[in-house]
Amino acid sequence: MDSVTFRSTSRWLGWLLALLLIVGLSAHSYANDQRLANAFANQQSNLQIEGQGIVSRILSDDTVGSRHQRFILTLASQQTLLVAHNIDLAPRIPNLSIGDKVTFYGVYEWNNKGGVIHWTHHDPANRHPHGWLKHRGKRYQ
């Protein structure tokens, strides 16, 4: 095989690998959106799940009891989720803006508006899976 053929083949394999990675990640996101849609339709709660969405609204902090940073995510499926991120146990996401992508790992609780994601922080007692949020490449837990 000459060097031109090798470079062409390598480039083609690189593009194929990138495409498979994108499709795999999209399939993973789609599967999680489907799980959340099913949980909403069946009024299911206490579902440990990972997902991602776009910030569509930023709400004031909940300051009753443990403090929570609150915002609304819109999933690719158009389902909305309230994120209630405990800022007494985890750092606040600074400079969060509408249109930002946020990935989450936490617990889904049903409500008639789409649901709530909480437990997006570490568990100091180590009795619950540690949750997190990712924003602009940084993990908050």
trRosetta pair geometry for C-beta under 8 A, 3 or more apart (Angstrom, degrees):
i j d omega theta_ij theta_ji phi_ij phi_ji
1 5 5.0 -121 -169 89 89 124
1 6 5.3 109 132 -62 117 89
1 9 7.6 -34 -171 6 142 145
2 5 5.2 92 57 13 74 103
2 6 7.0 -137 100 -7 36 92
3 6 5.4 -53 -143 38 34 115
3 7 6.3 35 158 -20 67 104
4 7 6.0 -53 -148 36 29 108
4 8 6.4 27 154 -17 63 108
5 8 5.8 -56 -147 38 31 111
5 9 6.1 29 156 -17 66 109
6 9 5.8 -58 -146 39 28 109
6 10 6.1 29 155 -20 65 109
7 10 5.7 -54 -143 38 29 112
7 11 6.2 31 157 -20 64 106
8 11 5.8 -53 -146 36 28 110
8 12 6.3 28 154 -18 63 108
9 12 5.7 -55 -147 38 30 112
9 13 6.3 29 155 -17 65 107
10 13 5.8 -56 -146 39 29 109
10 14 6.3 35 152 -23 64 106
11 14 5.6 -53 -150 33 31 115
11 15 6.6 30 153 -16 64 103
12 15 5.9 -53 -150 36 31 110
12 16 6.4 32 151 -19 64 107
13 16 5.5 -53 -145 37 34 114
13 17 6.2 37 155 -21 66 104
14 17 5.8 -53 -147 35 29 111
14 18 6.4 29 154 -17 63 106
15 18 5.7 -55 -148 37 32 112
15 19 6.3 33 154 -20 66 107
16 19 5.7 -54 -148 36 30 112
16 20 6.4 30 154 -18 65 105
17 20 5.8 -54 -147 37 31 110
17 21 6.4 33 153 -21 64 106
18 21 5.7 -55 -150 35 31 113
18 22 6.5 30 153 -17 65 105
19 22 5.8 -54 -148 36 32 110
19 23 6.2 28 155 -15 66 108
20 23 5.8 -55 -143 41 31 110
20 24 6.1 35 156 -22 64 108
21 24 5.7 -54 -146 36 28 113
21 25 6.4 25 157 -15 63 106
22 25 6.0 -57 -148 38 29 107
22 26 6.2 28 154 -18 64 109
23 26 5.6 -56 -145 39 30 112
23 27 6.2 34 154 -22 65 105
24 27 5.7 -53 -146 34 29 111
24 28 6.4 31 153 -20 63 104
25 28 5.5 -51 -149 34 34 114
25 29 6.4 33 153 -16 66 104
26 29 5.7 -53 -147 39 33 110
26 30 6.1 36 153 -21 66 107
27 30 5.5 -52 -144 38 31 114
27 31 6.3 34 154 -22 64 104
28 31 5.8 -52 -149 33 29 111
28 32 6.6 25 154 -14 62 105
29 32 5.9 -57 -150 39 32 108
29 33 6.3 34 152 -20 66 106
29 51 7.2 96 -144 -147 69 64
29 52 6.1 -49 -126 39 112 107
29 76 6.5 72 143 4 118 140
30 33 5.6 -53 -147 36 32 113
30 34 6.4 34 152 -21 64 104
30 76 7.3 -65 -92 78 64 140
31 34 5.6 -52 -151 34 32 113
31 35 6.6 34 150 -20 64 102
32 35 5.5 -48 -147 33 36 113
32 36 6.4 35 153 -16 65 104
32 49 6.1 136 -152 -179 99 107
32 50 5.9 -83 -115 86 146 66
32 51 4.4 -174 142 -93 131 85
32 52 7.9 78 85 11 143 68
33 36 5.7 -56 -150 40 32 110
33 37 6.2 35 151 -21 66 106
33 51 6.7 117 -69 -138 59 117
33 75 5.1 154 -120 164 103 134
33 76 5.7 -73 -83 55 156 95
33 77 4.3 153 177 -23 124 121
33 79 7.1 158 -159 28 87 120
34 37 5.5 -51 -144 36 32 113
34 38 6.3 33 155 -18 65 105
34 77 7.7 152 -67 -73 46 146
35 38 5.8 -54 -148 38 29 111
35 39 6.3 32 152 -20 64 106
35 47 7.2 180 154 169 108 140
35 49 6.0 -176 108 -123 132 134
36 39 5.5 -51 -144 36 33 113
36 40 6.4 35 154 -19 64 103
36 47 7.9 172 -99 100 59 144
36 49 6.6 153 -70 140 90 163
36 51 6.2 26 -41 -80 139 157
36 75 6.6 162 79 -58 149 167
36 77 7.5 174 77 39 110 143
36 79 6.0 176 121 90 116 156
36 81 7.3 -61 -165 -68 140 127
36 108 6.3 -161 -119 -114 85 157
36 115 6.9 -140 -166 42 96 155
37 40 5.7 -53 -150 36 30 112
37 41 6.3 29 153 -17 65 108
37 77 5.7 -101 -64 155 122 164
37 79 5.9 -152 -87 -46 77 146
38 41 5.7 -54 -142 39 32 110
38 42 6.0 7 164 2 67 114
38 44 7.3 8 122 18 75 135
39 42 6.3 -68 -138 52 24 95
39 44 4.1 -97 -145 65 72 109
39 45 7.6 115 -176 -72 109 28
39 47 5.1 -87 -111 -2 146 160
39 49 7.9 -114 -21 -33 155 153
39 108 5.5 58 129 116 161 142
39 110 6.4 -147 151 -76 87 97
39 115 6.8 48 109 -91 112 153
40 43 7.6 20 -176 -75 29 38
40 44 7.9 -59 -31 37 20 81
40 79 6.3 -156 -21 -141 160 135
40 110 6.4 152 -116 -125 46 92
40 114 6.3 -30 -116 -150 136 42
40 115 5.7 -106 -89 -36 94 118
43 110 4.8 119 -158 163 52 165
44 47 5.9 60 127 -43 110 124
44 108 7.7 43 103 104 87 113
44 110 6.0 129 63 -47 32 125
45 108 6.9 -144 -140 111 48 68
45 109 4.5 27 -141 -136 105 61
45 110 4.8 -100 -67 8 86 89
46 107 6.3 -21 -137 -168 40 115
46 108 7.8 -49 32 72 8 62
46 109 7.0 45 -47 -94 47 75
47 107 6.7 135 66 -159 41 61
47 108 4.3 -21 63 52 101 107
48 105 7.9 22 -180 179 82 78
48 106 7.5 -126 -141 137 60 21
48 107 5.7 -34 -91 -96 58 71
48 108 7.9 -156 -69 10 11 80
48 119 7.9 -62 -112 91 82 140
48 129 5.8 64 -141 45 143 145
49 105 7.4 -149 106 -140 34 54
49 106 7.3 -23 60 67 64 49
49 107 7.6 103 20 -122 76 26
49 108 5.4 8 26 -19 126 116
49 117 7.9 -99 69 -118 98 107
50 103 7.3 9 -175 176 92 94
50 104 6.8 179 -147 93 51 52
50 105 4.5 -15 -98 -98 84 84
51 75 6.6 -37 169 -111 128 117
51 81 7.8 102 87 0 141 160
51 103 7.3 -168 103 -151 33 62
51 104 5.8 -9 61 57 73 91
51 117 7.8 -131 48 -92 115 146
52 73 7.8 -134 170 -174 35 140
52 75 7.6 114 88 -124 46 76
52 101 6.2 16 178 -176 114 96
52 102 6.7 180 -148 92 71 42
52 103 4.2 -30 -94 -102 102 70
52 104 6.9 159 -89 13 46 71
53 56 7.9 -58 151 -14 112 98
53 73 3.1 103 84 167 134 110
53 74 5.4 165 -176 70 114 30
53 75 4.6 -69 -97 -80 109 52
53 76 7.6 -137 -111 -23 68 58
53 81 6.5 162 0 34 160 110
53 101 7.5 -180 98 -145 25 61
53 102 6.4 -16 63 60 68 83
53 104 7.8 -14 17 5 92 113
54 73 6.6 130 57 -157 29 72
54 74 5.3 -29 61 59 87 89
54 99 6.3 -19 -175 -146 108 29
54 100 7.1 153 -154 78 63 33
54 101 5.8 -39 -97 -94 67 60
54 102 7.8 136 -114 18 19 76
55 58 6.6 23 176 -63 121 85
55 71 5.5 -23 -138 160 103 134
55 72 7.2 106 -158 76 57 55
55 73 6.2 -46 -91 -99 45 64
55 96 6.2 163 -101 172 165 99
55 97 6.7 138 78 97 142 35
55 98 5.4 -131 110 -120 97 37
55 99 6.5 -33 64 28 88 25
55 100 4.7 20 14 53 122 84
55 101 7.9 -130 -7 -70 81 14
55 102 6.1 72 -53 -8 93 117
56 72 5.1 -60 65 102 90 103
56 73 6.8 113 7 -147 90 17
56 74 4.3 62 -33 -19 135 112
56 80 6.8 -80 47 -121 140 110
56 98 6.5 47 -145 -144 21 93
57 71 6.5 175 93 -162 56 68
57 72 4.0 26 50 34 99 119
57 98 7.0 25 -82 -103 26 106
58 70 7.9 124 -169 97 51 61
58 71 4.8 -24 -113 -112 58 103
58 72 7.9 -122 -62 22 26 75
58 96 6.2 145 -106 107 126 108
58 97 7.7 -57 -42 -130 137 24
58 98 6.6 -111 -17 -58 99 81
59 70 4.1 -42 72 103 117 108
59 71 6.0 -171 17 -90 80 41
59 72 7.0 86 -26 -24 106 86
59 82 7.8 0 5 -142 147 100
60 70 7.1 13 77 51 35 113
61 67 5.8 4 171 -170 123 96
61 68 6.4 161 -162 79 74 46
61 69 5.8 -41 -107 -99 89 46
61 70 6.5 150 -119 9 33 90
61 87 7.2 -55 -136 24 124 139
62 65 7.9 -9 138 55 104 86
62 67 6.8 163 85 -153 63 45
62 68 4.3 6 49 52 108 101
62 70 5.7 80 -19 -35 95 127
62 84 6.6 -3 15 -141 140 105
63 67 5.5 2 -116 -112 57 89
66 86 5.4 -11 148 -139 129 104
66 88 4.8 -112 -154 21 88 137
66 89 7.4 -1 -163 -15 131 100
67 86 7.3 108 80 -157 53 55
67 87 5.0 -56 106 62 102 96
67 88 5.2 121 37 -43 85 93
68 84 4.4 -1 179 -173 146 82
68 85 6.0 135 -161 61 77 39
68 86 5.6 -39 -98 -91 81 46
68 87 6.4 151 -119 4 23 86
68 118 7.8 -42 -130 -123 139 104
69 83 7.8 -11 103 112 81 98
69 84 7.9 153 72 -157 45 37
69 85 4.5 -23 59 65 95 105
69 87 5.1 86 -24 -45 95 122
69 92 5.1 129 -59 -132 142 88
69 93 6.5 173 126 26 161 83
69 96 7.8 117 170 9 132 153
70 82 6.4 -10 -161 -174 99 97
70 83 6.7 164 -146 82 47 61
70 84 5.6 -3 -100 -103 88 65
70 85 7.5 -174 -75 22 38 76
71 82 7.7 162 86 -153 27 56
71 83 5.4 -8 61 51 75 105
71 96 6.4 -110 -57 141 160 144
71 102 7.8 104 88 2 132 161
72 80 5.5 -4 -174 -172 108 113
72 81 7.0 153 -155 77 59 41
72 82 5.9 -35 -98 -97 70 58
72 83 7.5 179 -94 10 19 80
73 80 6.9 158 81 -155 47 59
73 81 4.9 -12 58 58 97 95
73 83 5.9 62 -15 -29 109 113
73 102 6.0 -109 -99 60 124 113
73 104 7.5 -133 -22 -11 165 133
73 117 7.7 -1 26 16 129 133
74 78 6.4 -13 -173 -140 101 41
74 79 7.5 157 -153 80 56 36
74 80 5.3 -30 -97 -98 68 78
75 78 6.8 -56 72 13 73 14
75 79 4.8 2 37 58 121 85
75 80 7.5 -156 5 -83 80 27
75 81 6.9 62 -36 -8 102 108
79 114 5.2 148 179 -147 80 108
79 115 7.6 17 164 22 117 108
80 113 6.7 -52 84 150 112 84
80 114 4.1 -173 72 -12 67 173
81 108 7.6 -74 -131 -123 127 94
81 114 5.5 -123 -75 127 45 113
81 115 5.3 -27 -119 80 84 88
81 116 6.8 138 -170 -113 79 19
81 117 5.3 41 163 -15 129 105
82 111 7.6 -2 19 42 122 136
82 113 7.2 48 -26 93 110 123
82 114 7.4 131 -12 75 74 102
82 115 7.3 -155 28 105 77 41
82 116 4.7 -27 70 -109 100 76
82 117 7.2 -175 88 23 49 68
83 102 7.2 -58 -40 113 166 149
83 104 6.5 -146 -116 -91 124 151
83 106 7.9 116 -139 36 87 156
83 116 7.7 149 -94 -162 20 63
83 117 5.0 -20 -110 64 69 105
83 118 7.8 149 -163 -77 49 50
83 120 6.7 19 -167 -23 101 157
83 133 7.2 79 -174 -98 142 130
84 116 5.8 7 -1 -172 113 112
84 117 7.1 172 26 80 68 51
84 118 4.6 -17 70 -92 102 98
84 120 7.9 157 81 12 48 114
85 90 6.5 -86 173 75 93 124
85 92 7.5 123 106 -122 122 54
85 93 7.1 39 88 -8 168 101
85 118 7.8 -163 -78 -129 33 59
85 120 4.8 -56 -114 71 82 129
85 121 7.0 120 -166 -47 71 100
85 133 6.0 -26 -110 -25 136 142
85 140 7.2 30 -170 115 138 128
86 89 4.6 21 115 32 118 105
86 90 6.0 89 81 21 75 96
86 118 7.3 69 -33 -164 96 92
86 120 7.3 162 17 57 78 75
86 121 4.9 -80 58 -3 105 147
87 90 6.4 -76 -110 71 39 66
87 91 7.2 10 -139 -179 80 17
87 92 4.7 20 -124 -69 128 85
89 121 4.3 99 103 150 114 152
89 122 6.6 -147 160 57 109 72
89 124 6.8 -123 -135 -33 113 105
90 120 6.9 -108 43 108 163 75
90 121 3.6 -139 -31 -117 125 107
90 122 6.8 139 -80 13 100 76
90 132 7.9 179 -139 -119 149 57
90 133 7.9 121 139 18 146 101
90 140 5.5 98 161 158 115 84
90 141 5.3 -78 -124 -177 125 17
91 140 5.2 -114 70 -141 88 99
92 140 7.6 -53 127 -153 8 145
93 96 4.6 68 110 -60 112 117
93 102 7.4 -31 -111 -114 171 124
93 133 6.2 -75 -59 108 125 139
93 135 4.9 67 -144 20 128 157
93 140 5.6 -107 -73 -26 81 161
96 100 6.0 -124 -157 42 65 153
96 102 7.7 15 -137 -70 113 128
96 135 6.7 -57 -101 -152 90 158
97 100 5.1 110 62 -30 71 112
100 135 6.4 27 158 -150 130 104
100 136 7.4 -51 -155 -44 117 93
101 135 7.7 167 90 -128 56 62
102 133 5.9 -18 -173 -168 108 104
102 134 6.9 153 -161 74 55 54
102 135 5.2 -16 -109 -86 83 92
103 133 7.1 145 80 -164 52 51
103 134 4.1 -5 57 52 102 109
103 135 7.9 -166 27 -62 69 48
104 117 5.5 51 142 155 155 155
104 120 5.8 -54 -152 -115 102 122
104 131 7.4 6 -180 -179 81 105
104 132 7.3 -175 -149 93 48 51
104 133 5.3 -15 -104 -108 77 71
104 134 7.6 -149 -67 20 36 73
105 120 7.1 128 70 -126 50 72
105 129 7.9 -93 148 134 109 117
105 131 5.1 -167 102 -147 74 67
105 132 5.2 24 46 45 103 77
106 117 4.6 100 77 177 128 92
106 118 5.8 -173 168 87 130 19
106 119 4.6 150 -157 76 86 74
106 120 4.1 -45 -74 -71 134 73
106 131 3.9 56 -95 -148 72 143
106 132 7.7 -160 -56 34 85 32
106 133 7.9 0 -36 -64 121 77
107 117 7.0 146 70 -154 40 56
107 118 5.7 -32 62 69 94 70
107 119 4.2 53 5 30 106 128
107 131 7.0 -92 -12 -73 74 141
108 115 5.3 3 -168 170 95 138
108 116 7.3 143 -155 76 48 46
108 117 5.9 -26 -93 -95 62 71
109 115 6.2 158 79 -163 44 83
109 116 4.6 -16 60 60 99 98
109 117 7.9 177 18 -81 75 24
109 118 6.7 3 0 16 119 107
110 115 5.5 -50 -115 -104 36 92
111 114 7.2 -2 71 52 82 42
111 115 5.8 151 29 -101 73 31
111 116 6.0 53 -1 -20 119 96
117 120 6.4 60 137 -54 99 116
118 131 7.9 131 135 53 38 172
119 123 7.7 -3 -152 -68 98 98
119 128 6.4 -102 -147 146 130 136
119 129 7.6 72 152 76 129 79
119 131 4.4 125 130 -16 71 143
120 131 4.3 -98 -115 129 27 123
120 132 6.1 -3 -174 138 71 2
120 133 5.0 39 172 -42 128 93
120 140 7.6 31 142 97 103 94
120 141 7.3 -117 153 -109 59 70
121 130 7.5 -76 128 -160 34 73
121 131 5.8 13 20 67 30 94
121 132 7.4 96 -95 -88 25 46
121 140 7.9 -46 -99 135 74 77
121 141 5.5 148 -141 -162 43 55
122 130 4.5 -8 -119 -134 62 110
122 131 7.7 -145 -63 44 27 56
122 141 5.1 87 -39 151 83 96
123 126 5.8 151 96 -76 101 22
123 127 6.0 -120 148 45 143 59
123 128 4.1 147 -77 54 154 90
123 129 7.5 98 -9 72 127 18
123 130 5.9 -126 7 -87 80 65
125 128 7.6 58 69 7 95 87
130 141 6.0 59 167 -179 106 134
131 141 6.6 -177 96 -128 49 101
132 139 5.1 -9 -178 -169 134 101
132 140 6.4 146 -163 73 76 48
132 141 3.8 -44 -101 -72 90 115
133 139 7.3 150 79 -155 43 54
133 140 4.6 -14 62 58 94 104
133 141 7.4 169 22 -66 60 68
134 137 7.3 -2 -176 -125 99 7
134 138 6.9 165 -150 80 64 34
134 139 5.2 -29 -94 -96 81 66
134 140 7.5 180 -83 15 30 75
135 138 6.2 -27 68 60 67 84
135 140 6.8 7 17 -7 104 118
